């Protein structure tokens, strides 16, 4: 894992999840494969293994660079611009 400049700009403490699941999947009637939380705003989206790839869509549309897994027992973060675990 590495630090990146985007991590330094994240709000502290990190935002709480805005929902308990991917709201885009819920609205579309699809099932999210794994959940991710945006560390800029708390948006919850599904991973790239889900049909909608809503966490990535959110990061690209809102220009929010870092997300963290919401999967139990995991704690990794991903920086979209740097393409790496941070």
Backbone as CSV, one residue per row, in Angstrom:
resi,resn,N_x,N_y,N_z,CA_x,CA_y,CA_z,C_x,C_y,C_z
1,UNK,0.847,-1.177,0.000,0.000,0.000,0.000,0.893,1.241,0.000
2,UNK,0.375,2.286,-0.595,1.136,3.521,-0.639,0.218,4.687,-0.308
3,UNK,0.821,5.767,0.133,0.057,6.986,0.344,0.035,7.753,-0.967
4,UNK,-0.978,8.528,-1.162,-1.082,9.359,-2.350,-1.589,10.718,-1.910
5,UNK,-1.420,11.734,-2.725,-1.878,13.065,-2.318,-3.388,13.145,-2.101
6,UNK,-4.142,12.260,-2.741,-5.602,12.294,-2.592,-6.034,11.903,-1.185
7,UNK,-5.297,11.005,-0.555,-5.628,10.578,0.809,-5.494,11.746,1.774
8,UNK,-4.499,12.590,1.560,-4.278,13.728,2.443,-5.433,14.720,2.414
9,UNK,-6.188,14.755,1.318,-7.300,15.694,1.161,-8.635,15.156,1.657
10,UNK,-8.679,13.921,2.134,-9.945,13.325,2.567,-10.416,13.944,3.876
11,UNK,-11.740,14.033,4.062,-12.269,14.555,5.330,-11.929,13.617,6.484
12,UNK,-11.701,14.201,7.636,-11.434,13.437,8.853,-12.452,13.867,9.891
13,UNK,-13.158,12.988,10.566,-13.174,11.561,10.307,-13.842,11.251,8.972
14,UNK,-13.682,10.022,8.519,-14.287,9.683,7.222,-15.805,9.725,7.336
15,UNK,-16.473,10.027,6.232,-17.938,10.140,6.273,-18.608,8.800,6.566
16,UNK,-19.761,8.875,7.175,-20.570,7.677,7.414,-21.234,7.265,6.110
17,UNK,-21.492,5.972,5.929,-22.205,5.531,4.730,-23.581,6.185,4.635
18,UNK,-23.931,6.662,3.442,-25.222,7.312,3.231,-26.366,6.314,3.088
19,UNK,-26.046,5.036,2.888,-27.072,4.000,2.768,-26.461,2.663,3.175
20,UNK,-27.317,1.651,3.266,-26.823,0.325,3.640,-26.536,-0.560,2.431
21,UNK,-26.800,-0.034,1.241,-26.539,-0.773,0.012,-26.343,0.219,-1.125
22,UNK,-26.050,-0.299,-2.306,-25.900,0.543,-3.489,-27.288,1.022,-3.924
23,UNK,-27.527,2.322,-3.805,-28.861,2.848,-4.124,-29.167,2.742,-5.615
24,UNK,-28.148,2.807,-6.459,-28.365,2.666,-7.902,-28.789,1.240,-8.245
25,UNK,-28.169,0.247,-7.598,-28.590,-1.150,-7.815,-30.005,-1.363,-7.300
26,UNK,-30.301,-0.802,-6.128,-31.651,-0.929,-5.563,-32.681,-0.356,-6.530
27,UNK,-32.404,0.824,-7.070,-33.344,1.470,-7.999,-33.505,0.672,-9.285
28,UNK,-32.421,0.024,-9.728,-32.461,-0.752,-10.967,-32.973,-2.168,-10.756
29,UNK,-33.118,-2.575,-9.503,-33.573,-3.934,-9.209,-32.494,-4.982,-9.391
30,UNK,-31.235,-4.566,-9.325,-30.122,-5.510,-9.459,-29.470,-5.716,-8.104
31,UNK,-28.632,-6.740,-8.019,-27.978,-7.095,-6.764,-26.511,-6.673,-6.806
32,UNK,-26.060,-5.835,-5.860,-24.658,-5.455,-5.832,-23.787,-6.633,-5.390
33,UNK,-22.633,-6.788,-6.035,-21.734,-7.884,-5.680,-20.994,-7.563,-4.388
34,UNK,-20.337,-6.437,-4.308,-19.648,-5.994,-3.099,-19.821,-4.494,-2.992
35,UNK,-19.809,-3.988,-1.763,-20.067,-2.573,-1.550,-18.788,-1.800,-1.263
36,UNK,-18.781,-0.548,-1.710,-17.680,0.386,-1.510,-18.265,1.697,-1.004
37,UNK,-17.499,2.414,-0.170,-17.919,3.731,0.308,-16.957,4.787,-0.220
38,UNK,-17.521,5.861,-0.721,-16.737,7.004,-1.165,-16.235,7.727,0.078
39,UNK,-14.933,7.932,0.170,-14.375,8.580,1.348,-14.419,10.100,1.265
40,UNK,-14.985,10.633,0.187,-15.218,12.076,0.109,-16.598,12.443,0.640
41,UNK,-17.612,11.598,0.342,-18.985,11.993,0.682,-19.835,10.914,1.351
42,UNK,-19.382,9.656,1.374,-20.163,8.593,2.004,-21.082,7.830,1.068
43,UNK,-21.084,8.169,-0.227,-21.904,7.431,-1.198,-21.507,5.954,-1.168
44,UNK,-22.499,5.077,-1.182,-22.256,3.638,-1.221,-22.570,3.139,-2.617
45,UNK,-21.610,2.470,-3.226,-21.778,1.925,-4.570,-21.258,0.504,-4.641
46,UNK,-21.580,-0.161,-5.723,-21.153,-1.543,-5.924,-19.813,-1.582,-6.659
47,UNK,-19.125,-2.713,-6.538,-17.797,-2.864,-7.120,-17.873,-3.120,-8.628
48,UNK,-16.719,-3.206,-9.244,-16.656,-3.407,-10.689,-17.079,-4.804,-11.125
49,UNK,-17.271,-5.720,-10.180,-17.803,-7.041,-10.522,-19.323,-7.027,-10.636
50,UNK,-19.946,-5.950,-10.207,-21.384,-5.770,-10.354,-21.670,-5.208,-11.744
51,UNK,-22.838,-5.494,-12.288,-23.146,-5.000,-13.637,-23.064,-3.479,-13.767
52,UNK,-23.471,-2.744,-12.730,-23.511,-1.293,-12.835,-22.199,-0.584,-12.550
53,UNK,-21.297,-1.234,-11.837,-20.008,-0.613,-11.472,-20.232,0.785,-10.890
54,UNK,-21.177,0.898,-9.957,-21.619,2.202,-9.476,-20.587,2.941,-8.625
55,UNK,-19.695,2.257,-7.920,-18.650,2.961,-7.166,-17.714,3.681,-8.133
56,UNK,-17.333,3.015,-9.200,-16.465,3.631,-10.209,-17.193,4.766,-10.916
57,UNK,-18.449,4.562,-11.273,-19.222,5.631,-11.917,-19.284,6.872,-11.031
58,UNK,-19.513,6.666,-9.745,-19.582,7.794,-8.812,-18.234,8.519,-8.768
59,UNK,-17.160,7.776,-8.650,-15.827,8.387,-8.585,-15.544,9.219,-9.832
60,UNK,-15.909,8.695,-10.993,-15.651,9.408,-12.241,-16.550,10.631,-12.396
61,UNK,-17.830,10.489,-12.113,-18.779,11.588,-12.303,-18.580,12.718,-11.299
62,UNK,-18.312,12.363,-10.043,-18.198,13.376,-8.991,-16.751,13.766,-8.704
63,UNK,-15.826,13.106,-9.386,-14.399,13.357,-9.191,-13.982,13.185,-7.731
64,UNK,-14.507,12.134,-7.109,-14.128,11.761,-5.750,-13.114,10.623,-5.876
65,UNK,-11.884,10.848,-5.455,-10.802,9.949,-5.823,-10.668,8.643,-5.058
66,UNK,-11.053,8.592,-3.780,-10.721,7.414,-2.962,-11.974,6.782,-2.390
67,UNK,-12.029,5.443,-2.472,-13.106,4.691,-1.848,-12.499,3.610,-0.971
68,UNK,-13.334,3.095,-0.066,-12.924,2.005,0.815,-13.939,0.888,0.705
69,UNK,-13.466,-0.329,0.845,-14.379,-1.461,0.856,-15.291,-1.394,2.079
70,UNK,-16.507,-1.866,1.918,-17.440,-2.017,3.039,-17.641,-3.483,3.393
71,UNK,-16.833,-4.345,2.816,-16.953,-5.771,3.090,-16.389,-6.089,4.474
72,UNK,-17.122,-6.889,5.234,-16.720,-7.249,6.582,-15.372,-7.962,6.551
73,UNK,-14.477,-7.564,7.459,-13.157,-8.173,7.549,-12.130,-7.583,6.604
74,UNK,-12.525,-6.600,5.797,-11.604,-5.945,4.868,-11.510,-4.467,5.222
75,UNK,-10.364,-3.849,4.920,-10.212,-2.433,5.255,-9.427,-1.651,4.199
76,UNK,-9.208,-2.228,3.029,-8.391,-1.557,2.013,-9.126,-0.384,1.367
77,UNK,-8.315,0.539,0.841,-8.831,1.716,0.127,-8.230,1.723,-1.276
78,UNK,-8.958,2.307,-2.218,-8.516,2.377,-3.614,-8.555,3.826,-4.087
79,UNK,-7.463,4.269,-4.711,-7.410,5.591,-5.304,-7.631,5.431,-6.804
80,UNK,-8.718,5.981,-7.310,-9.037,5.868,-8.732,-8.021,6.583,-9.622
81,UNK,-7.653,7.843,-9.355,-6.697,8.520,-10.239,-5.328,7.830,-10.283
82,UNK,-4.873,7.325,-9.130,-3.561,6.682,-9.079,-3.614,5.207,-9.472
83,UNK,-4.825,4.632,-9.477,-4.962,3.232,-9.835,-4.241,2.295,-8.883
84,UNK,-4.327,2.595,-7.570,-3.605,1.765,-6.619,-4.311,1.717,-5.261
85,UNK,-3.946,0.695,-4.521,-4.404,0.565,-3.131,-3.605,1.556,-2.304
86,UNK,-4.311,2.282,-1.446,-3.644,3.301,-0.619,-3.988,3.105,0.849
